[in-house]
Amino acid sequence: MLTNKMVLVIAAEAPVGVALNTAALLGVGLGHHHDDVVGPDTADASGAAHTGMCAHPIPVLRASAEQLQDLRTQAAARDDVTVHDMHQIAQRARTYEQMSTTLSGTKPEDIEYLGLALYGPRSAVDSLTGALPLYR
């Protein structure tokens, strides 16, 4: 059994395209920051290579904008949980530099989150997200 867990939480109000983009970007962040989550490359019966995939199941949950704000605050206060976030500032920016500059001048309470990815001990992640419904 895996001791760590990862979960994506997507804004319930986000249009489908934005929700899918948010999930993809959060997945890239998780894979980049947590080397242990991607398994080794594999091969099929013909010997054709297939690059490594995430070794963890990733539940995709949904939450309101207000719940995302609260969840990010709670998760960030925990030393054992890593928080990756996607927000409106990043979604609207044309470049990473523009996003970074705009974000640095934005108060935390004014950030509108489109989604979060949480990674940490199963019990910690479950305590933060256990009441959220699956994204459907």
C-alpha positions in Angstrom: 0.0 0.0 0.0 1.3 3.5 -0.9 1.9 5.6 2.2 1.6 8.9 0.3 -1.5 10.1 -1.6 -2.1 12.6 -4.2 -5.4 14.3 -5.0 -6.5 16.9 -7.5 -9.3 19.3 -6.6 -10.8 21.3 -9.4 -13.1 24.3 -9.2 -16.7 23.1 -9.7 -17.5 26.4 -11.6 -14.6 26.0 -14.1 -15.6 25.4 -17.8 -14.6 21.9 -19.0 -11.6 23.2 -21.0 -10.2 25.2 -18.1 -10.8 22.2 -15.7 -8.9 19.9 -18.0 -6.0 22.3 -18.5 -5.9 22.9 -14.8 -5.7 19.1 -14.1 -2.9 18.7 -16.7 -0.8 21.6 -15.3 -1.2 20.4 -11.8 -0.1 16.9 -12.9 3.0 18.3 -14.5 3.8 20.1 -11.2 3.3 17.0 -9.1 5.5 14.9 -11.4 8.2 17.6 -11.4 8.4 18.0 -7.6 7.9 14.4 -6.6 10.4 12.1 -8.4 9.0 9.0 -6.6 5.5 9.3 -8.2 6.5 8.4 -11.8 7.4 4.8 -12.4 10.1 3.6 -14.7 9.7 3.2 -18.5 8.2 0.0 -19.6 7.9 -2.0 -22.8 5.1 -3.9 -24.5 5.4 -7.4 -26.0 7.0 -6.1 -29.2 9.7 -4.3 -27.2 8.3 -0.9 -28.0 9.0 1.6 -25.2 6.4 3.3 -23.1 7.5 6.1 -20.8 6.8 5.9 -17.1 3.4 6.8 -15.7 2.3 8.0 -12.4 2.5 5.1 -10.0 -0.3 6.5 -7.8 -4.0 6.6 -8.4 -5.1 10.3 -8.5 -8.6 11.0 -7.4 -10.0 14.1 -9.1 -12.4 15.9 -6.7 -14.3 19.1 -7.0 -14.9 22.1 -4.8 -16.3 25.6 -4.9 -14.0 28.6 -5.2 -14.5 29.3 -1.5 -13.7 25.7 -0.6 -10.5 25.8 -2.7 -9.4 29.0 -0.9 -10.0 27.4 2.5 -8.4 24.1 1.5 -5.3 25.8 0.2 -4.9 27.7 3.5 -5.4 24.5 5.6 -3.1 22.4 3.4 -0.3 25.0 3.3 -0.3 25.2 7.1 0.7 21.6 7.2 4.4 20.7 7.0 3.6 17.2 5.7 1.5 18.2 2.7 2.8 19.7 -0.5 0.4 22.1 -2.3 0.5 22.8 -6.0 -2.0 25.4 -7.2 -3.5 26.8 -10.4 -5.2 30.1 -10.3 -6.9 32.7 -12.5 -3.7 34.8 -12.6 -1.8 32.0 -14.3 -4.7 31.1 -16.6 -4.9 34.7 -17.9 -1.2 35.4 -18.2 0.6 35.2 -21.6 4.0 34.4 -20.1 5.4 32.8 -16.9 7.1 36.1 -16.1 3.8 38.0 -16.4 2.1 35.5 -14.1 4.9 35.8 -11.6 4.9 39.6 -11.6 1.1 39.8 -11.3 1.0 37.1 -8.5 3.7 38.9 -6.5 1.4 42.0 -6.3 -1.8 40.1 -5.4 -3.0 39.6 -1.9 -3.5 35.9 -0.9 -7.2 36.5 -0.3 -7.7 37.9 -3.8 -6.3 34.8 -5.6 -9.0 32.8 -7.3 -8.0 29.2 -7.5 -9.0 26.9 -10.4 -7.5 23.8 -8.7 -5.2 22.3 -6.2 -3.0 19.2 -6.2 -2.1 17.9 -2.7 0.6 15.3 -2.0 1.5 13.9 1.4 0.7 11.1 3.9 -2.5 9.4 3.1 -4.1 10.3 6.5 -3.2 14.0 6.1 -4.6 14.3 2.5 -7.7 12.3 3.5 -8.3 14.6 6.5 -8.2 17.6 4.2 -10.2 16.2 1.2 -12.3 13.4 2.6 -15.6 15.3 2.4 -15.2 16.5 -1.2 -17.1 14.8 -4.0 -15.6 13.3 -7.1 -15.4 15.5 -10.1 -18.1 14.3 -12.5 
